[in-house]
Amino acid sequence: MALGEAFETVFDYIPSATDGRILCLAGQIPKTGPETIHIAGRVGGEVSLDDARESARIAARQALAWLERETGSLERIDRILRISVYVAVADGFGEISQVADAASGIFAEVLGERGRHPRSVIGVSCLPRNAPVLLEVTASLRA
């Protein structure tokens, strides 16, 4: 599977921080370019469930690209420790776990058992750039 691209940010933060064997990534939205995203809006409103799931896959592939860029190789990833999936939702939309499953599937597909992880899924009213999905990822590195 082709990974996404590790698009640089235009805002004032760093894309990752490492402390010992723990690497934390900044939140990943489904970027298709440095300043563009796959689709904008809230899931269950302007964004369909299928489009939200694709956005989650894009964000997950981008997160993997950042992990590879920051470590030099995905082989350095011991395991994904946790992901948090934020989903911008319209009133009444409750299928946020289905959106998160699309991201979880990418980590497992690329990293196998090392990509299986605990997660939190949180519905919110708005995300940066009006993205429908944002992922936070914490990974452990091999010694």
C-alpha positions as CSV (number, residue, x, y, z in Angstrom):
1,M,0.0,0.0,0.0
2,A,1.3,3.5,-0.8
3,L,1.6,5.8,2.1
4,G,0.4,9.3,2.1
5,E,2.6,12.3,1.9
6,A,4.0,13.9,5.0
7,F,2.8,17.4,4.2
8,E,4.5,20.2,6.2
9,T,2.4,22.4,8.3
10,V,1.9,26.1,7.7
11,F,1.1,26.8,11.4
12,D,3.4,27.2,14.4
13,Y,3.9,23.7,15.8
14,I,6.1,20.7,15.2
15,P,4.9,17.5,13.5
16,S,6.2,15.1,16.1
17,A,8.0,14.8,19.4
18,T,10.0,11.9,20.7
19,D,10.9,11.0,24.3
20,G,12.9,7.9,24.6
21,R,11.0,5.2,22.7
22,I,7.7,7.2,22.6
23,L,6.8,9.2,19.5
24,C,3.7,11.4,19.4
25,L,2.4,12.8,16.1
26,A,0.6,16.1,15.8
27,G,-3.1,15.7,14.7
28,Q,-3.4,14.5,11.1
29,I,-6.2,15.7,8.9
30,P,-6.9,14.3,5.4
31,K,-4.6,16.5,3.5
32,T,-4.3,16.2,-0.3
33,G,-1.7,19.1,-0.4
34,P,0.0,21.4,1.9
35,E,-3.1,23.6,2.2
36,T,-5.9,21.4,0.8
37,I,-7.9,18.6,2.3
38,H,-9.9,15.6,0.8
39,I,-13.3,17.0,1.7
40,A,-14.7,19.6,4.1
41,G,-17.7,19.6,6.4
42,R,-19.4,17.6,9.1
43,V,-20.2,13.9,8.8
44,G,-23.9,13.3,8.5
45,G,-24.3,16.8,7.0
46,E,-22.1,17.9,4.1
47,V,-19.9,14.8,4.3
48,S,-21.2,11.2,3.7
49,L,-20.1,8.3,5.8
50,D,-18.2,6.9,2.8
51,D,-16.4,10.1,2.3
52,A,-15.6,10.4,6.0
53,R,-14.2,6.9,6.0
54,E,-12.0,7.8,3.0
55,S,-10.8,10.9,4.8
56,A,-9.9,8.7,7.8
57,R,-7.9,6.4,5.5
58,I,-6.1,9.4,4.0
59,A,-5.2,10.8,7.5
60,A,-4.0,7.3,8.6
61,R,-1.7,7.0,5.5
62,Q,-0.4,10.5,6.2
63,A,0.3,9.6,9.8
64,L,2.2,6.5,8.6
65,A,4.2,8.7,6.2
66,W,5.1,11.0,9.1
67,L,6.1,8.0,11.2
68,E,8.3,6.8,8.4
69,R,9.8,10.2,7.8
70,E,10.5,10.8,11.5
71,T,12.1,7.4,12.1
72,G,13.7,6.6,8.7
73,S,11.7,3.3,8.4
74,L,8.4,1.9,9.5
75,E,10.5,-1.1,10.7
76,R,11.6,1.2,13.6
77,I,7.9,1.2,14.9
78,D,7.5,-1.3,17.6
79,R,3.8,-0.8,17.8
80,I,1.1,1.8,17.6
81,L,0.2,2.5,21.3
82,R,-2.9,4.5,20.8
83,I,-4.9,6.6,18.3
84,S,-7.6,9.1,19.0
85,V,-10.0,9.8,16.2
86,Y,-11.9,13.1,16.2
87,V,-14.9,13.2,13.9
88,A,-16.7,16.5,13.1
89,V,-20.4,15.4,13.2
90,A,-23.7,16.9,12.3
91,D,-26.4,16.8,14.9
92,G,-27.8,13.3,15.3
93,F,-24.9,11.4,13.6
94,G,-23.7,8.6,15.8
95,E,-21.7,6.2,13.5
96,I,-18.3,7.7,14.5
97,S,-16.9,4.3,15.2
98,Q,-17.4,3.3,11.6
99,V,-15.3,6.3,10.5
100,A,-12.6,5.4,13.0
101,D,-12.5,1.8,11.8
102,A,-11.4,3.0,8.4
103,A,-8.3,4.5,10.0
104,S,-7.7,1.5,12.3
105,G,-7.8,-0.8,9.3
106,I,-4.9,1.1,7.6
107,F,-2.6,0.8,10.6
108,A,-3.3,-3.0,10.8
109,E,-2.9,-3.4,7.0
110,V,0.4,-1.7,6.9
111,L,2.0,-2.8,10.2
112,G,0.2,-6.0,10.9
113,E,-0.1,-6.8,14.7
114,R,2.1,-3.8,15.4
115,G,-0.6,-1.6,14.0
116,R,-3.4,-2.9,16.1
117,H,-4.1,-0.4,18.9
118,P,-6.5,0.9,21.5
119,R,-8.3,4.0,20.5
120,S,-10.7,6.7,21.5
121,V,-13.4,8.1,19.1
122,I,-14.7,11.5,19.8
123,G,-17.5,13.4,18.0
124,V,-16.9,17.2,17.8
125,S,-18.6,20.1,16.2
126,C,-15.6,21.5,14.2
127,L,-12.0,20.6,13.3
128,P,-9.1,22.6,11.8
129,R,-9.7,23.6,8.1
130,N,-13.3,22.2,8.5
131,A,-11.9,18.7,8.1
132,P,-14.3,15.9,8.9
133,V,-11.6,13.8,10.7
134,L,-8.4,14.3,12.7
135,L,-6.2,11.5,14.0
136,E,-3.7,11.7,16.9
137,V,-1.2,8.8,17.0
138,T,1.3,7.6,19.7
139,A,3.8,4.9,18.8
140,S,6.6,3.1,20.5
141,L,10.0,2.7,18.8
142,R,12.2,-0.3,18.7
143,A,15.2,-0.1,21.0
